[in-house]
Amino acid sequence: MKEKVVSIVGPTAVGKSKLGIEVAKRFNGEVISGDSMQIYRDMDIGTAKVTEQEMEGIVHHMIDIKNPDQSFSVAEFQERVQSLIADITSRGKCPVLVGGTGLYIEATLHNFNFSNREKDSRVQERLEKQLQECGKDQMYQRLVEIDPIQAEKIHPNNERRVLRALEVYETTGKTMSENIEQQKAAAPFRPVVIGLEMERELLYERINGRVDQMMEEGLLEEVRMLYDRGLEKSQSMSAIGYKEFIPYFKGECTLARAIELLKRNSRRYAKRQYTYFKNKLSVTWYEIHPNGYKDKFEKILNDLAGML
């Protein structure tokens, strides 16, 4: 029988880390961070990295495993986390995957096969040529006819994803939807996915407040330290919470403008996260209110007891 893995997802600032710790405490678990930027050392404030005190003695994995000048991929994340899940379950504990980086979590839970993804340069070139000749609308309509399930998940203007879905069909003989379902079936465990959501205006208030708190805690100094180390072009500095301050350091905008952009980008990111998880994963959603965490968490824990 496949082992169950609890995963907690949702937009930034909604309370995932708190719930992850409560789940681990209740079900003898260990937390695995599903955040693509908390892997970096020296990037604590801007990534809202859980502190040792906040961990409450719960073991956390996938935090501070890379230097800020190193690159990291979803394939490496998948390999590391699947190995961690196997280790945690072998010790009789419950793996709790917590985070908001949708692709990383989906790839791990659904066992995406990165090494064997079929690619054919001739097919790619032919599809690119057809796109130029026929236009994006006609190419999208072709995808609708071939793979309506995947087409529904792709915006007609996203030419890259439309062509990729068509390429998968032409190189494998199966639609992307069929490929994804096969990968899900081959996954080595059964995910139990809990999603936290919050009324949009309340969430946006929390995001704005979190940015203000980060500034008080020394976010500007943290980003300046990384910038002064010559990391401007590194993968780590592309993160929200860091990239917004680079124009300020270069004298291209005011600090107030940089903070405004950080709040805006964080709100937009939260919206994208919510959309991603709604479309990509089978999630049991719970609406959270800023003043009602305790009662809602207790309900989630009780529900999880039945699921596990």
Secondary structure, DSSP 4 states (H G I P E B T S, - for coil): -PEEEEEEE-STTSSHHHHHHHHHHHTTEEEEE--SSTTBTT--TTTTPPPHHHHTT--EESSS-B-TTS---HHHHHHHHHHHHHHHHHTT-EEEEE-S-HHHHHHHHTT--STT----HHHHHHHHHHHHHH-HHHHHHHHHHH-HHHHHHS-TT-HHHHHHHHHHHHHHSS-HHHHHHHHHHH-SEEEEEEEEE--HHHHHHHHHHHHHHHHHHTHHHHHHHHHHTT-TTSSGGGSTTTGGGHHHHTTSS-HHHHHHHHHHHHHHHHHHHHHHHHHHS--EEEE--TT-HHHHHHHHHHHHHHH-
